[in-house]
Amino acid sequence: MYVLKTTAAFGTGDWQLVSNTSQGECNTVLQSSTALAAYNFNGIEDVELGLDGKVYFAAKGPGRVYRFTDNGTSVSGLEIFVENTSYDVDGAGPFPPEAWGFGNDNLAFDNEGNLWVLQDGGRNHIWVVGAGHSTATPDVRLFATTPLGSEPTGITFSPDYRFLFMSFQHPSTSNTAAQTDAANNSIVFNTHSTVVIARKEQLGTTIFPLANLDFNLTEKSDHVLVSCVLKGNQIKGNLIIERSVDGIDFEKMNETFVDLFSVSESYYKFEDNNISNGKIYYYRLVFKPNIGAVRFSRLKSISVSDAKMHNNIFPTMASDVINIANGSYSVNGKLEIFDAWGRPKLIIPVGTSIGTVESQQFDISHLNDGIYFLRYHDGSIGKFIKIN
């Protein structure tokens, strides 16, 4: 256990080791921390790692969000990121400045670097702090206020960041006003509730009357077969098949007009012949109806077979390091390690060469547990699993 020693001027700080091996030491952590001159931030809540690599944390007591760079035994750049003050939440809009107040609690970053802040303790607002925000040039918006008596909590995003999930704790039982959700249901927030929020083009105000938007991927000898059976009731629109090599950026591969007025279900298929052995491809369906909201399927991936795949990484389950065997690869370019969602985690720069040695070792101890893929300079793919 470590505590941070710093001053009210912030800037830098040092991690101090707190001895807590015995029962007595565990029972006196507060006294031990005070003796080490640990700084009291007064009610630290959520801690998140930003897209810039900095550590962000909320302190409920002063109503602030802090950030710093962790250097191992010390920290630098320790500063107040969001100050407890009033903010112009809508630019030149009609709303007056809104006081930030106390009780900032849950934090979450979206894929554009915006920091979402859920508030506890009276105001219970949902704030969005822009990626370019600073105390000198503030960019703070009020996303939503919450039902009477409730506390927003548990914010998280779907892996593709199209959907936001959160819960409302203990709303007042005296709430009687109803709201209409995206499914045209009348909802009264008078008990614990979990909600999903999305942009209109993702969720829509009209429920799309398609019973199933799913598909199958099948590897053939020289192509990938994308197939699906659409079931619906009196719906027309365009079915689009999209493909990605990283799970993030997609391109349209095929578009077909769908008419489910005369039939209740219809079979569609597409043969993707533009494939390479040893690569992973990601697919999804997009349906654009004549009337109603655009609908996306879930993401699916397929690994095109290659005898070289997985044989050049060992061990395939590792906690600290992996070895990349030379084999048939002579790498004079970059290797990229990315997670199951296609997000890059490690780029081994140009100039790294396996050359004639049997293998080369790479540190993966900083990665979270999970499945990872290694993309070679020629586009082929290897796979390993990070474990504790």
The 8 nearest C-alpha neighbors of each residue, nearest first, counted from 0:
[[1, 17, 16, 2, 18, 19, 15, 28],
 [2, 0, 16, 15, 17, 14, 3, 32],
 [3, 1, 15, 14, 37, 4, 16, 32],
 [4, 2, 14, 37, 13, 15, 38, 5],
 [3, 5, 37, 13, 12, 38, 36, 14],
 [4, 6, 12, 38, 9, 3, 11, 13],
 [7, 5, 8, 9, 38, 4, 12, 11],
 [6, 8, 9, 5, 38, 10, 40, 39],
 [7, 9, 6, 10, 5, 78, 11, 77],
 [10, 8, 6, 7, 77, 11, 5, 78],
 [11, 9, 77, 76, 75, 78, 8, 12],
 [12, 10, 75, 74, 9, 77, 76, 5],
 [11, 13, 5, 74, 4, 73, 3, 75],
 [12, 14, 73, 4, 3, 72, 74, 15],
 [15, 13, 3, 72, 2, 73, 1, 4],
 [16, 14, 2, 1, 3, 13, 17, 4],
 [15, 17, 1, 0, 18, 14, 2, 35],
 [18, 16, 0, 1, 19, 15, 32, 31],
 [17, 19, 20, 16, 24, 0, 31, 28],
 [20, 18, 24, 25, 21, 17, 28, 0],
 [21, 19, 18, 24, 22, 25, 23, 17],
 [20, 22, 24, 23, 19, 25, 18, 26],
 [21, 23, 25, 24, 26, 20, 19, 27],
 [24, 22, 26, 21, 25, 27, 19, 20],
 [25, 23, 19, 27, 21, 26, 22, 28],
 [24, 26, 19, 22, 23, 27, 28, 21],
 [25, 27, 23, 24, 28, 22, 29, 19],
 [28, 26, 24, 30, 29, 25, 31, 23],
 [29, 27, 31, 30, 25, 26, 32, 24],
 [30, 28, 32, 31, 27, 33, 26, 34],
 [29, 31, 33, 27, 32, 28, 34, 35],
 [32, 30, 28, 34, 33, 29, 27, 35],
 [31, 33, 35, 29, 34, 30, 37, 28],
 [32, 34, 36, 30, 35, 31, 37, 29],
 [33, 35, 31, 32, 36, 30, 37, 29],
 [34, 36, 32, 33, 37, 31, 15, 4],
 [37, 35, 33, 34, 4, 38, 32, 5],
 [38, 36, 4, 3, 32, 35, 33, 2],
 [37, 39, 4, 5, 3, 40, 36, 6],
 [40, 38, 41, 37, 42, 33, 3, 36],
 [39, 41, 38, 42, 58, 43, 60, 61],
 [42, 40, 60, 39, 58, 43, 61, 59],
 [41, 43, 59, 58, 60, 40, 44, 57],
 [44, 42, 58, 57, 59, 41, 40, 45],
 [43, 45, 57, 104, 58, 42, 59, 46],
 [44, 46, 105, 57, 56, 106, 104, 47],
 [45, 47, 56, 55, 44, 57, 54, 48],
 [48, 46, 55, 54, 49, 56, 45, 106],
 [47, 49, 54, 53, 55, 52, 50, 46],
 [50, 48, 51, 52, 53, 54, 47, 55],
 [49, 51, 52, 112, 48, 53, 108, 110],
 [50, 52, 49, 53, 48, 112, 54, 68],
 [53, 51, 49, 50, 48, 54, 68, 69],
 [54, 52, 68, 49, 51, 67, 48, 55],
 [53, 55, 48, 66, 67, 47, 68, 49],
 [56, 54, 66, 47, 46, 65, 48, 53],
 [57, 55, 46, 65, 64, 45, 47, 66],
 [56, 58, 64, 44, 45, 43, 104, 63],
 [59, 57, 43, 42, 63, 60, 44, 62],
 [58, 60, 102, 62, 42, 103, 61, 101],
 [61, 59, 41, 42, 62, 58, 101, 102],
 [62, 60, 63, 59, 101, 58, 41, 83],
 [63, 61, 101, 59, 83, 60, 102, 103],
 [64, 62, 82, 58, 61, 81, 83, 57],
 [63, 65, 57, 81, 80, 56, 79, 58],
 [66, 64, 79, 80, 56, 55, 78, 63],
 [65, 67, 55, 54, 77, 78, 80, 56],
 [68, 66, 77, 76, 54, 53, 75, 69],
 [67, 69, 53, 75, 74, 76, 54, 70],
 [68, 70, 74, 71, 67, 73, 75, 54],
 [71, 69, 73, 74, 72, 68, 75, 13],
 [72, 70, 73, 69, 74, 14, 13, 68],
 [73, 71, 14, 70, 13, 74, 69, 15],
 [72, 74, 13, 70, 71, 14, 12, 69],
 [75, 73, 69, 12, 70, 68, 11, 13],
 [76, 74, 11, 68, 77, 10, 67, 12],
 [75, 77, 10, 67, 68, 78, 11, 74],
 [78, 76, 67, 10, 75, 9, 66, 11],
 [79, 77, 65, 66, 76, 80, 9, 10],
 [78, 80, 65, 81, 64, 82, 66, 63],
 [79, 81, 65, 64, 78, 66, 133, 134],
 [82, 80, 64, 63, 79, 134, 83, 65],
 [83, 81, 63, 84, 79, 80, 134, 64],
 [84, 82, 62, 99, 63, 100, 81, 85],
 [83, 85, 99, 82, 98, 86, 100, 97],
 [84, 86, 98, 97, 99, 96, 87, 83],
 [87, 85, 96, 97, 88, 139, 98, 84],
 [88, 86, 96, 89, 90, 97, 95, 85],
 [87, 89, 140, 141, 86, 139, 90, 96],
 [90, 88, 92, 87, 91, 140, 94, 93],
 [91, 89, 92, 87, 88, 93, 94, 140],
 [90, 92, 89, 93, 87, 94, 88, 95],
 [93, 91, 89, 90, 94, 95, 88, 87],
 [92, 94, 95, 91, 89, 90, 96, 88],
 [95, 93, 92, 89, 96, 88, 87, 97],
 [94, 96, 97, 93, 87, 88, 92, 89],
 [97, 95, 87, 86, 85, 88, 94, 98],
 [96, 98, 85, 86, 95, 99, 87, 88],
 [97, 99, 85, 100, 84, 86, 96, 83],
 [100, 98, 84, 83, 85, 97, 101, 86],
 [101, 99, 98, 83, 62, 84, 102, 122],
 [102, 100, 62, 103, 59, 61, 60, 99],
 [101, 103, 59, 119, 120, 118, 62, 104],
 [104, 102, 118, 59, 62, 119, 117, 101],
 [103, 105, 118, 44, 117, 102, 119, 57],
 [106, 104, 117, 45, 116, 152, 153, 103],
 [105, 107, 116, 115, 45, 117, 104, 47],
 [108, 106, 115, 114, 155, 154, 109, 116],
 [109, 107, 114, 113, 112, 115, 110, 49],
 [108, 110, 111, 112, 113, 107, 160, 114],
 [109, 111, 112, 160, 108, 113, 50, 159],
 [112, 110, 109, 113, 130, 108, 50, 129],
 [111, 113, 130, 110, 109, 108, 50, 114],
 [112, 114, 130, 129, 109, 108, 128, 111],
 [115, 113, 108, 128, 127, 107, 112, 116],
 [114, 116, 127, 107, 106, 126, 108, 128],
 [115, 117, 106, 126, 105, 125, 127, 114],
 [118, 116, 125, 105, 104, 151, 103, 124],
 [117, 119, 103, 123, 104, 124, 102, 125],
 [120, 118, 102, 123, 150, 103, 104, 121],
 [119, 121, 102, 122, 123, 118, 101, 150],
 [120, 122, 123, 119, 102, 148, 101, 118],
 [123, 121, 124, 120, 119, 118, 100, 101],
 [124, 122, 118, 119, 150, 121, 120, 145],
 [123, 125, 144, 118, 122, 126, 143, 117],
 [126, 124, 117, 143, 142, 116, 144, 141],
 [125, 127, 141, 116, 142, 115, 140, 124],
 [128, 126, 115, 140, 114, 139, 142, 116],
 [127, 129, 139, 114, 113, 138, 115, 140],
 [130, 128, 113, 132, 138, 131, 139, 127],
 [129, 131, 113, 112, 132, 128, 114, 111],
 [132, 130, 129, 133, 138, 137, 136, 113],
 [131, 133, 138, 137, 129, 130, 136, 128],
 [134, 132, 136, 137, 135, 80, 131, 81],
 [133, 135, 137, 136, 80, 81, 82, 132],
 [134, 136, 133, 137, 132, 138, 80, 81],
 [137, 135, 133, 134, 132, 138, 131, 139],
 [138, 136, 132, 133, 134, 139, 135, 86],
 [137, 139, 132, 129, 128, 136, 140, 131],
 [140, 138, 128, 127, 88, 137, 129, 86],
 [139, 141, 88, 127, 126, 142, 128, 89],
 [140, 142, 126, 88, 143, 125, 127, 139],
 [143, 141, 126, 125, 140, 127, 144, 124],
 [144, 142, 125, 141, 124, 145, 126, 140],
 [143, 145, 124, 125, 123, 146, 142, 141],
 [144, 146, 124, 123, 147, 143, 149, 151],
 [147, 145, 149, 170, 148, 188, 144, 174],
 [146, 148, 149, 171, 170, 145, 174, 188],
 [147, 149, 170, 171, 146, 169, 150, 121],
 [150, 148, 170, 169, 168, 147, 146, 167],
 [149, 151, 168, 167, 123, 119, 152, 169],
 [152, 150, 167, 166, 117, 168, 123, 149],
 [151, 153, 166, 154, 165, 105, 167, 150],
 [154, 152, 165, 166, 155, 105, 151, 164],
 [153, 155, 165, 164, 152, 107, 105, 156],
 [156, 154, 164, 163, 153, 107, 165, 157],
 [157, 155, 163, 160, 162, 164, 158, 154],
 [156, 158, 160, 162, 159, 161, 163, 155],
 [159, 157, 160, 156, 340, 161, 162, 155],
 [158, 160, 157, 161, 162, 156, 247, 340],
 [161, 159, 157, 156, 158, 162, 110, 109],
 [160, 162, 159, 197, 157, 163, 201, 156],
 [163, 161, 197, 157, 160, 156, 196, 195],
 [164, 162, 156, 196, 195, 155, 197, 157],
 [163, 165, 195, 155, 154, 194, 156, 196],
 [166, 164, 154, 153, 194, 193, 152, 155],
 [165, 167, 193, 152, 192, 151, 153, 194],
 [168, 166, 151, 192, 150, 191, 149, 193],
 [167, 169, 191, 150, 149, 170, 166, 151],
 [168, 170, 149, 191, 190, 171, 148, 167],
 [171, 169, 149, 148, 189, 190, 147, 168],
 [170, 172, 148, 173, 189, 174, 147, 169],
 [171, 173, 189, 174, 170, 190, 175, 188],
 [172, 174, 171, 175, 189, 147, 170, 148],
 [175, 173, 189, 172, 171, 176, 188, 147],
 [176, 174, 173, 187, 177, 189, 188, 172],
 [175, 177, 174, 187, 178, 188, 186, 173],
 [178, 176, 187, 186, 185, 175, 179, 188],
 [179, 177, 186, 185, 187, 180, 176, 184],
 [178, 180, 185, 184, 183, 186, 177, 181],
 [179, 181, 183, 182, 184, 178, 185, 186],
 [180, 182, 204, 183, 203, 179, 205, 202],
 [181, 183, 184, 180, 206, 205, 204, 179],
 [184, 182, 180, 181, 179, 185, 204, 205],
 [185, 183, 182, 179, 180, 186, 181, 178],
 [184, 186, 179, 178, 177, 183, 180, 187],
 [187, 185, 178, 177, 179, 184, 188, 180],
 [188, 186, 177, 189, 176, 175, 178, 185],
 [189, 187, 190, 186, 146, 174, 170, 192],
 [190, 188, 172, 170, 174, 171, 187, 173],
 [189, 191, 170, 188, 169, 192, 172, 171],
 [190, 192, 168, 169, 167, 170, 189, 193],
 [193, 191, 167, 166, 190, 194, 168, 188],
 [192, 194, 166, 165, 167, 195, 191, 164],
 [195, 193, 165, 164, 166, 192, 196, 167],
 [194, 196, 164, 163, 162, 165, 197, 193],
 [197, 195, 163, 162, 164, 194, 198, 202],
 [198, 196, 162, 202, 201, 161, 199, 163],
 [197, 199, 201, 200, 202, 196, 161, 203],
 [198, 200, 203, 202, 201, 197, 204, 292],
 [201, 199, 203, 198, 202, 293, 292, 197],
 [202, 200, 199, 198, 203, 197, 293, 294],
 [203, 201, 199, 197, 200, 198, 292, 204],
 [204, 202, 199, 292, 200, 205, 201, 181],
 [203, 205, 181, 206, 182, 199, 202, 292],
 [206, 204, 291, 203, 207, 292, 182, 181],
 [205, 207, 182, 208, 204, 203, 291, 292],
 [206, 208, 209, 205, 291, 292, 294, 293],
 [209, 207, 231, 206, 210, 232, 234, 233],
 [210, 208, 231, 211, 207, 230, 212, 232],
 [209, 211, 231, 230, 208, 212, 229, 232],
 [210, 212, 209, 213, 230, 229, 231, 228],
 [213, 211, 296, 229, 214, 209, 210, 284],
 [212, 214, 211, 296, 227, 215, 297, 228],
 [215, 213, 227, 226, 225, 216, 212, 228],
 [214, 216, 226, 225, 227, 217, 213, 224],
 [217, 215, 225, 224, 226, 223, 218, 214],
 [218, 216, 224, 223, 219, 215, 225, 301],
 [217, 219, 223, 224, 222, 216, 220, 303],
 [220, 218, 222, 221, 223, 217, 224, 303],
 [219, 221, 222, 218, 223, 304, 303, 272],
 [220, 222, 219, 272, 223, 274, 218, 271],
 [223, 221, 272, 219, 271, 220, 270, 218],
 [222, 224, 218, 271, 217, 219, 270, 225],
 [223, 225, 270, 217, 216, 269, 226, 271],
 [226, 224, 216, 269, 268, 215, 270, 223],
 [227, 225, 268, 215, 214, 267, 224, 269],
 [226, 228, 214, 267, 266, 215, 229, 213],
 [227, 229, 266, 265, 267, 230, 264, 226],
 [230, 228, 264, 265, 211, 227, 266, 212],
 [231, 229, 264, 210, 263, 211, 209, 228],
 [232, 230, 209, 210, 263, 208, 259, 264],
 [231, 233, 234, 263, 259, 260, 208, 209],
 [234, 232, 260, 259, 231, 235, 261, 258],
 [233, 235, 259, 232, 260, 258, 231, 236],
 [236, 234, 258, 257, 288, 289, 259, 233],
 [235, 237, 288, 289, 257, 287, 256, 238],
 [236, 238, 256, 287, 255, 286, 257, 239],
 [237, 239, 286, 255, 254, 285, 256, 257],
 [238, 240, 254, 285, 253, 284, 286, 237],
 [241, 239, 284, 253, 252, 251, 283, 254],
 [240, 242, 251, 250, 252, 283, 282, 249],
 [243, 241, 282, 249, 250, 281, 251, 252],
 [242, 244, 249, 281, 246, 245, 248, 280],
 [243, 245, 280, 246, 281, 279, 242, 248],
 [246, 244, 341, 247, 243, 248, 281, 280],
 [247, 245, 341, 243, 281, 340, 244, 248],
 [248, 246, 245, 249, 341, 243, 159, 340],
 [247, 249, 243, 246, 245, 250, 244, 242],
 [250, 248, 243, 242, 241, 247, 251, 246],
 [249, 251, 241, 242, 252, 243, 248, 240],
 [250, 252, 241, 253, 240, 242, 239, 249],
 [253, 251, 241, 240, 250, 242, 254, 239],
 [254, 252, 240, 239, 251, 255, 241, 269],
 [255, 253, 239, 238, 240, 237, 256, 252],
 [254, 256, 238, 237, 257, 239, 253, 236],
 [255, 257, 237, 236, 238, 258, 254, 235],
 [258, 256, 236, 235, 237, 255, 259, 238],
 [257, 259, 235, 260, 234, 256, 236, 261],
 [260, 258, 262, 234, 233, 261, 263, 235],
 [261, 259, 233, 258, 262, 234, 232, 235],
 [260, 262, 259, 263, 258, 233, 232, 264],
 [263, 261, 259, 264, 260, 265, 258, 232],
 [264, 262, 231, 230, 259, 232, 261, 265],
 [265, 263, 230, 229, 262, 231, 228, 259],
 [264, 266, 229, 228, 267, 230, 263, 262],
 [267, 265, 228, 227, 229, 268, 264, 226],
 [268, 266, 227, 226, 228, 265, 269, 229],
 [267, 269, 226, 225, 227, 270, 266, 224],
 [268, 270, 225, 224, 271, 226, 267, 253],
 [269, 271, 224, 223, 272, 222, 225, 268],
 [272, 270, 223, 222, 273, 269, 224, 274],
 [271, 273, 222, 274, 270, 221, 223, 224],
 [274, 272, 271, 275, 222, 223, 221, 270],
 [275, 273, 272, 222, 276, 271, 223, 278],
 [276, 274, 278, 277, 273, 303, 379, 378],
 [275, 277, 305, 303, 278, 304, 274, 379],
 [276, 278, 379, 305, 303, 380, 304, 308],
 [277, 279, 379, 380, 303, 276, 302, 275],
 [280, 278, 302, 301, 303, 244, 300, 281],
 [279, 281, 244, 300, 301, 243, 278, 302],
 [282, 280, 300, 243, 242, 246, 299, 244],
 [283, 281, 242, 299, 241, 298, 300, 243],
 [282, 284, 298, 241, 296, 240, 297, 299],
 [285, 283, 240, 296, 239, 295, 241, 286],
 [286, 284, 295, 239, 294, 238, 240, 296],
 [285, 287, 238, 294, 237, 293, 239, 288],
 [286, 288, 293, 237, 236, 285, 238, 294],
 [289, 287, 236, 290, 235, 291, 286, 237],
 [288, 290, 236, 235, 287, 291, 234, 237],
 [291, 289, 288, 292, 235, 236, 234, 287],
 [292, 290, 205, 288, 207, 289, 293, 203],
 [291, 293, 203, 205, 200, 294, 207, 202],
 [292, 294, 287, 286, 200, 201, 288, 291],
 [293, 295, 286, 285, 292, 287, 296, 201],
 [296, 294, 285, 284, 286, 297, 293, 283],
 [295, 297, 284, 212, 283, 213, 285, 298],
 [298, 296, 283, 299, 295, 213, 284, 212],
 [297, 299, 283, 282, 296, 281, 300, 246],
 [300, 298, 282, 281, 283, 297, 301, 216],
 [301, 299, 281, 280, 282, 279, 302, 298],
 [300, 302, 280, 279, 303, 281, 216, 299],
 [303, 301, 279, 278, 304, 280, 300, 277],
 [302, 304, 276, 277, 278, 279, 301, 305],
 [305, 303, 277, 276, 302, 306, 308, 278],
 [304, 306, 277, 276, 307, 308, 303, 278],
 [307, 305, 308, 304, 310, 277, 309, 276],
 [306, 308, 305, 310, 309, 311, 277, 327],
 [307, 309, 381, 305, 310, 306, 277, 380],
 [308, 310, 381, 311, 382, 312, 307, 315],
 [311, 309, 308, 312, 307, 313, 306, 381],
 [310, 312, 324, 309, 323, 313, 326, 308],
 [313, 311, 323, 322, 310, 309, 315, 314],
 [314, 312, 315, 322, 321, 323, 311, 310],
 [313, 315, 316, 317, 321, 312, 322, 383],
 [314, 316, 383, 313, 384, 312, 317, 382],
 [317, 315, 384, 314, 383, 385, 386, 318],
 [318, 316, 385, 386, 314, 319, 320, 315],
 [317, 319, 386, 387, 385, 364, 320, 363],
 [320, 318, 364, 363, 317, 362, 321, 365],
 [321, 319, 362, 363, 361, 317, 318, 360],
 [322, 320, 361, 360, 313, 314, 317, 323],
 [321, 323, 360, 313, 359, 312, 358, 324],
 [322, 324, 312, 358, 359, 311, 360, 325],
 [325, 323, 358, 311, 326, 357, 312, 322],
 [324, 326, 358, 357, 328, 327, 353, 323],
 [327, 325, 328, 324, 311, 357, 329, 358],
 [326, 328, 325, 329, 307, 324, 311, 330],
 [329, 327, 325, 326, 330, 353, 324, 354],
 [330, 328, 354, 353, 331, 325, 327, 352],
 [329, 331, 352, 332, 353, 328, 376, 354],
 [332, 330, 352, 350, 351, 329, 349, 333],
 [331, 333, 349, 330, 376, 350, 351, 334],
 [334, 332, 349, 348, 347, 376, 335, 346],
 [333, 335, 375, 347, 374, 346, 376, 373],
 [336, 334, 346, 374, 373, 345, 347, 337],
 [335, 337, 373, 345, 344, 372, 343, 346],
 [338, 336, 343, 344, 342, 372, 341, 371],
 [337, 339, 371, 341, 340, 342, 372, 370],
 [338, 340, 341, 371, 370, 337, 372, 342],
 [341, 339, 338, 342, 246, 158, 245, 337],
 [340, 342, 245, 246, 338, 339, 337, 343],
 [341, 343, 337, 338, 340, 344, 339, 245],
 [344, 342, 337, 345, 336, 341, 338, 335],
 [345, 343, 337, 336, 342, 338, 346, 335],
 [344, 346, 336, 335, 343, 347, 337, 334],
 [347, 345, 335, 334, 348, 336, 333, 344],
 [346, 348, 334, 333, 335, 345, 351, 349],
 [349, 347, 333, 346, 351, 350, 332, 334],
 [348, 350, 332, 333, 351, 331, 347, 334],
 [349, 351, 331, 332, 352, 348, 333, 330],
 [352, 350, 349, 331, 348, 332, 353, 347],
 [353, 351, 331, 330, 354, 350, 329, 332],
 [352, 354, 330, 329, 325, 356, 359, 355],
 [355, 353, 352, 329, 356, 330, 325, 331],
 [354, 356, 353, 357, 325, 329, 358, 352],
 [357, 355, 358, 354, 353, 325, 359, 324],
 [356, 358, 325, 324, 355, 359, 326, 353],
 [359, 357, 324, 323, 325, 356, 322, 360],
 [358, 360, 323, 322, 353, 324, 361, 357],
 [359, 361, 322, 321, 323, 320, 358, 362],
 [362, 360, 320, 321, 322, 363, 359, 323],
 [361, 363, 320, 364, 319, 321, 360, 365],
 [364, 362, 320, 319, 365, 366, 361, 321],
 [363, 365, 319, 366, 362, 318, 320, 367],
 [366, 364, 363, 367, 362, 319, 318, 368],
 [367, 365, 364, 363, 368, 385, 344, 369],
 [368, 366, 369, 365, 385, 386, 364, 387],
 [369, 367, 385, 386, 366, 387, 370, 384],
 [368, 370, 385, 384, 367, 371, 386, 338],
 [369, 371, 384, 339, 383, 338, 385, 372],
 [372, 370, 338, 383, 337, 382, 339, 384],
 [373, 371, 382, 337, 381, 336, 338, 383],
 [372, 374, 336, 381, 335, 380, 382, 375],
 [373, 375, 380, 335, 334, 379, 378, 336],
 [376, 374, 334, 378, 377, 379, 380, 373],
 [375, 377, 378, 333, 332, 334, 374, 330],
 [376, 378, 375, 379, 374, 330, 332, 380],
 [379, 377, 375, 376, 374, 380, 278, 277],
 [380, 378, 277, 278, 375, 377, 374, 381],
 [379, 381, 374, 278, 277, 373, 375, 308],
 [382, 380, 373, 309, 308, 372, 374, 312],
 [381, 383, 372, 309, 371, 373, 380, 384],
 [384, 382, 315, 371, 316, 370, 372, 385],
 [383, 385, 370, 316, 369, 371, 315, 386],
 [386, 384, 368, 369, 317, 318, 316, 370],
 [387, 385, 318, 368, 317, 384, 316, 369],
 [386, 318, 368, 385, 317, 319, 367, 364]]
